[in-house]
C-alpha cells in the first residue's frame, strides 16, 4: 500500500469533495480517499499498482485542477 497526497484547486464545497472522492474510489486499487475543500488537499491510499498520474488525470477529467509542484 502507498499513500499519495496532492493539492487540487476548484473544490468549493462538500459536494466538490464528494465528486473527487467518488471518482477516485472508482479506480481499481484505490482503498481510501480523503478530500478537504478548505485546504484543497486530497489523500489517497492505494495499492502499488495505482500511479499518481492516474489519480491526477481522473481529478482533471471531472473538472478540477491539480496544482503542479515546482
C-alpha contacts under 8 A as a table, 3 or more apart, distances in Angstrom:
res1	aa1	res2	aa2	distance
1	X	45	X	6.78
1	X	46	X	5.54
1	X	47	X	4.53
1	X	48	X	5.66
2	X	45	X	5.70
2	X	46	X	5.58
2	X	47	X	6.17
2	X	48	X	6.11
3	X	43	X	6.92
3	X	44	X	5.60
3	X	45	X	4.55
3	X	46	X	6.54
4	X	43	X	5.74
4	X	44	X	5.17
4	X	45	X	6.50
4	X	46	X	8.00
4	X	52	X	6.85
5	X	41	X	6.97
5	X	42	X	5.66
5	X	43	X	4.43
5	X	44	X	6.35
6	X	41	X	5.88
6	X	42	X	5.52
6	X	43	X	6.75
6	X	66	X	7.41
6	X	67	X	7.52
7	X	40	X	5.31
7	X	41	X	4.61
7	X	42	X	6.08
7	X	66	X	5.99
7	X	67	X	5.47
8	X	11	X	7.12
8	X	40	X	4.99
8	X	41	X	6.26
8	X	42	X	6.98
8	X	64	X	6.72
8	X	65	X	5.61
8	X	66	X	4.49
8	X	67	X	5.64
9	X	40	X	6.09
9	X	64	X	6.19
9	X	65	X	5.13
9	X	66	X	6.22
9	X	67	X	6.60
10	X	64	X	5.48
10	X	65	X	6.53
11	X	16	X	5.07
11	X	17	X	6.45
11	X	37	X	4.98
11	X	38	X	7.83
11	X	40	X	6.66
11	X	64	X	7.19
12	X	16	X	6.30
12	X	37	X	5.69
12	X	38	X	7.29
13	X	16	X	5.32
13	X	17	X	6.61
13	X	37	X	6.05
14	X	17	X	4.97
14	X	18	X	6.22
14	X	37	X	6.95
15	X	18	X	5.07
15	X	19	X	6.23
16	X	19	X	5.08
16	X	20	X	6.33
16	X	37	X	7.22
17	X	20	X	5.29
17	X	21	X	6.13
17	X	35	X	5.45
17	X	36	X	6.30
17	X	37	X	5.98
18	X	21	X	4.98
18	X	22	X	5.90
18	X	35	X	7.80
19	X	22	X	5.31
19	X	23	X	6.08
19	X	62	X	7.98
20	X	23	X	5.27
20	X	24	X	6.20
20	X	35	X	7.14
20	X	59	X	6.33
20	X	62	X	7.81
21	X	24	X	5.33
21	X	25	X	5.99
21	X	33	X	5.69
21	X	34	X	6.72
21	X	35	X	6.50
22	X	25	X	5.11
22	X	26	X	6.35
23	X	26	X	5.45
23	X	27	X	7.28
23	X	58	X	6.98
23	X	59	X	7.35
23	X	62	X	7.87
24	X	27	X	5.50
24	X	30	X	7.02
24	X	33	X	7.08
24	X	55	X	6.60
24	X	58	X	6.91
24	X	59	X	7.48
25	X	28	X	7.69
25	X	30	X	5.68
25	X	31	X	7.05
25	X	32	X	6.87
25	X	33	X	6.69
26	X	30	X	7.44
27	X	30	X	5.78
28	X	50	X	7.81
29	X	46	X	5.55
29	X	47	X	5.28
29	X	49	X	7.08
29	X	50	X	6.23
30	X	33	X	7.66
30	X	44	X	7.12
30	X	45	X	6.18
30	X	46	X	4.25
30	X	47	X	6.53
30	X	50	X	7.25
31	X	44	X	7.60
31	X	45	X	5.51
31	X	46	X	5.11
31	X	47	X	7.45
32	X	44	X	5.78
32	X	45	X	5.07
32	X	46	X	6.95
33	X	42	X	7.21
33	X	43	X	5.74
33	X	44	X	4.59
33	X	45	X	6.45
34	X	42	X	5.68
34	X	43	X	5.09
34	X	44	X	6.50
35	X	40	X	7.18
35	X	41	X	5.90
35	X	42	X	4.39
35	X	43	X	6.42
36	X	39	X	5.67
36	X	40	X	5.51
36	X	41	X	5.55
36	X	42	X	6.53
37	X	40	X	4.82
37	X	41	X	7.19
46	X	49	X	7.87
46	X	50	X	6.41
47	X	50	X	5.97
48	X	51	X	7.48
50	X	54	X	6.90
50	X	55	X	7.74
51	X	54	X	5.28
51	X	55	X	6.74
52	X	55	X	5.23
52	X	56	X	6.29
53	X	56	X	5.08
53	X	57	X	5.96
54	X	57	X	5.22
54	X	58	X	6.28
55	X	58	X	5.26
55	X	59	X	6.47
56	X	59	X	5.16
56	X	60	X	6.31
56	X	66	X	6.43
57	X	60	X	5.10
57	X	61	X	6.02
58	X	61	X	4.95
58	X	62	X	6.59
59	X	62	X	5.52
59	X	63	X	6.83
59	X	64	X	5.81
59	X	65	X	7.19
59	X	66	X	7.25
60	X	63	X	5.17
60	X	64	X	4.90
60	X	65	X	5.51
60	X	66	X	6.72
61	X	64	X	7.39
